[in-house]
Amino acid sequence: MAVQAEHKFKIRKEDTVEIIAGKDKGKRGRILKILRARDRVLVEGLNMVKKAMRRRNQQDRGGIADIEAPIHASNVMIVCKKCGPTRIGYKITEGPAGKKPVKTRVCRKCGEAL
């Protein structure tokens, strides 16, 4: 069984993203968690599914709960504050006095830092 290499995500936790495919297309939310091994992200309040929850103790209520399900990373796009959904580019600038260069994420449309 071959081990699939994990690639680096350009989006990070707390980024605002827009869903570009699926049942919630066009909706925006904040990333809660990134599941690198499965190339998926958990977006706050989006891709909601029903889940049967077992009762844990006397006070706890069981039943059917709405929870966020992971969505594939290719189906979300980061949102720039100026120009909306965009792709991510990188700008490499000189680091402070002899330190290594700093890599900054930028909007591909307007060039502003994300």
Secondary structure by P-SEA (a helix, b strand, c coil): cbbbbbbbbcccccbbbbbcccccccbbbbbccccccccbbbbcccbbbbbbbccccccccccbbbbbbbcccccbbbbbccccbbbbbbbbbbccccccbbbbbbbccccccc
